[in-house]
Amino acid sequence: MAQQIQTLFIDDLDGSAAHGTVRFALDGAEYEIDLNEGHSKELRESLAKYVGHARKVGGATRRAPRGAARRAASLDITAVRAWAKEQGIDIKERGRVPGDIVEKYRAAQGL
């Protein structure tokens, strides 16, 4: 029997389809929240005044640019998992696919 496993991002505020994960930090704690486009825009607009006056701390960000989250959401995760297994990469059957595996898949597929 064939199985297709899909990871869906659900907006943590209202349960609608999310377009990606937004990561931010406050008072030394880091947070992640899955948001749709509208809620993501609202969050960024709410913080824009403070970000505009703040100092950036630390080195380069550890996350991919905003557009990468949207590209990942439209990626066929089943195909990524199948490709990873063919390459001998240990990958779990459930949950999010690690970013480094997605990047290797994209490079191999020319995406």
Secondary structure, DSSP 8 states (H G I E B T S, - for coil): ---------B-TTTSSB--EEEEEEETTEEEEEEE-HHHHHHHHHHHHHHHHHS---SSS-SS--HHHHHHHHTS-HHHHHHHHHHTT----SSS---HHHHHHHHHHHT-
